[in-house]
C-alpha cells in the first residue's frame, strides 16, 4: 500500500498548490516549506540560508575554494554556521529527513530530490508535474510575479535542478522511468489530483508494482 507520494515538478507548474490540496484530500502531512524549516532547525541556520541551497549546486568558485580549504590550516578558524552550510550539507540532511518522513508514512513530499532518495521503496508513488511555458507564466503572474521575473525564473530554476540531479544522483532530470505518473497541469488542478488518486487506487488494487531498479540512477 502506498504511504508516501513524491511530487517532482517543473518550476511554475503549480505543483505546490496541487500537493497541498492532495495532502488535504488524503489527510496526510505535506512536506514542502515545512521541510525547509525542518532542515534549518536541524542545521541551526536561517531558513533563507536553506532556500539559497534548495535544489541547486554551489558555484564552481565555491566548490574549488572548498577543496582548497579542506587542505588549509585556515579550516581551524571558527566560521559562521550560515557560511559553512552548503549544498553538500543540504543534500546530506535532506536525505536523512526524507528517510525519516518515509518511515513515518502518510506524507506528500515536494521536490528536494525525494524521488531519488526514495526510489527503492515500493510504498511510494512518484509523480512528475509539468506544464507548457505559457501556463507556467500565467500561474506565476497570478501569484504576483512580474512578467520579467516570471520569465527569468522559468528559464533558470529548472536548469539548476538539472545540474543538481546530475551532480548528486548521476541522473537526468526528469528521469522518466522513475515516475508512475507524469501529468500536464494545464488540465487543471482538480483533474490532476483526481488522476493521481485514481492511479494510486488502481496500482494498489493490482498489487503495487515496484520500481526498485531504475536505469541511470544510482
N, C-alpha and C positions, 0 to 999 in steps of 0.2 A: 504493500500500500504506500502511495506517495505521502510523504510528510514534509517535504520541502519543495518549493518552486523557486528556481532561479530565473531572473529576468535580465537578460543582456539586451542592449539597445543601442541604436544609433541616436546621437545627440539630437534632441528636438522632436523625437518621435512620440513624445507623450507618455513614455514608459513609467515615469514617477507617479503620475495620476492614475494610470491603469493599475499599477502594482498596489497602490493604496486602496483602490476600490476592490481589487481582487482579494486582498488580505481581509478587508472588512467583510466581504461576502462569505469568506471561509471562517471568519472569526479567528484568524491566525495573526501572529505578530508580524509586523513589517520592519525589515531592516534596510533602511536607506539612509536618511540623515541620522537616524539613531545609531547606525553603525559608525558614522563619523565621530559622534560623541563618545561611543564606546572605545574607539581607538585612541582618541585624545585623552580620555581618563586613564587608560592603560599605560600610555606613553608619558603621561604627565606633561602634555603640551597643549597649546591652544587649538581650538577647532580650525582656526584659519590656517594653522601650520599643516594640519592633516589635509585640508582642502587643496593646498598647494601641491601636494604629492599624490592626489587622488587619480589613480589610473594614468599616470604619466611618468616618464623617465626623468631623472635628474639631468641637467645639462651635461654635455660631453666635457666641458671645462671642469665642472664639479667632480665628475667621475675620475678624471685624470688627477685632480687635486687630492681626491680621497686615496688614490693609490700611493701618491707621494707621501701623504700624511701618515699612512699606516706604517711607513718605514722611517718616520722622522721622530726625533726626540721631542718635538713640539706636541706630540699626542699626549704627553703627560700634563700639559697645561689644561686646567679646567675650562670647559666650554659651556656656553648657554645651551640648555637642553633643546630649545627650539631650533638652534643652529645645527645640532648634531642629528636631529630626526630627519631622515631622508627616505628616498623611495625604497631602499633595501629594508630599512626598519619597518616601513609601512607594509610591505608585502609580507614580511615575517609575521607581523601582528595580525594582519587581515586573515592570513591562513589559519592561525590559531583560533581567532574569534569565530570564523565561519565554521570550523570543525566543531566548536562548542555549540553553536547555534544548531547545526545539523543533528548533533546528538540529542538535543532537547526537542527538536522537531516542531511541526506546525508553524512554519515560517516561510515568508516570501522575502527573498534576498535580491536586491537590485544591484547589478554590476559588481565592481570590486574584484573581478576575476572569479566569482563564485562558481560559474560553470566548470572552470578548470580545476579549482580546488576540490570540487565535489564530483568530478567526472566518473569516479568508480562506484558511486552509490546507486543502487537500484531503486531506492526510495525517493529519488529526486527527479522532478520533472524540469527539463531545461527548455526555456522559451527565448527566442530572439525576436525583438520588435524593430521594425524599420519603417520608413515612410519616404515618399517622393520629396525632393528638395522643397517644392512649393508648400507641401503640407507641413514640413518642419518649420519653415519660415513663418507660416501662418500661426502655428502653435506658439512660437517664441514671441511673435508680435502681440498675440493676445495675452501673453504672460507679462508684458510690459517692456520687452526689449525693443530697442530702436532697430530700424531696418539694417543699418550698418553693423550694429553689434550682432544681430541675428545671423547675418551672412558670414561674418568673421568666425563666429563660434561654430557654425555648421561646417565651415571649411577646415577648422583647426582641431576641434576636440576629438573627432574620430580618428584623425591622423595620429594623435597622441596615443589613443587606445590601441591602434595597430602596432605602434612601436613598443608599447608597454607589454602587450601579449606576446609579441615575438621575442622580446628580451627575457621575460620572466617565465614563459611557458613554452618557448620554442614552437609556437603555433601561429597559424594565420588567423586574422580576425576579420569576420567571424569564421570559426571552424564549423562548417555546416553540418558535418557528420556528428557533432556533439549534441545537436538540438533535436528534441522530439517535435518541435513546432516552430516555424518561422512565419511571422504574420506582418502584413502591411497595415499599419494603424489608421490609414486613411479610410478603412472600412468602418471606423467609429469605435469608441471605447467599449460600448456595451457589446458590440458584435465580437470584439477581440476577447473580452472577458468570458462571454458565453462559449466561445470556441475553445479557450483554454480549459474551462471547467468540463466541457463535453469531452475533450481529448483525454483529460485526466481520468474521467469516469470510464471511458471506453478502454483505455490501456489497462486500467486496473481490472476490468472485467475479463480482459484477455490474458491476465497473468503478469502484467507489468514487465515488458522486455527490458533486459539490462543493456546499458551502453558502456560496459566495462572496458572494452578495447576500442580506443579511438585513434585512428590513424593520424599521425602527425602531431600527437600531443604526448608530452612526457610528464 
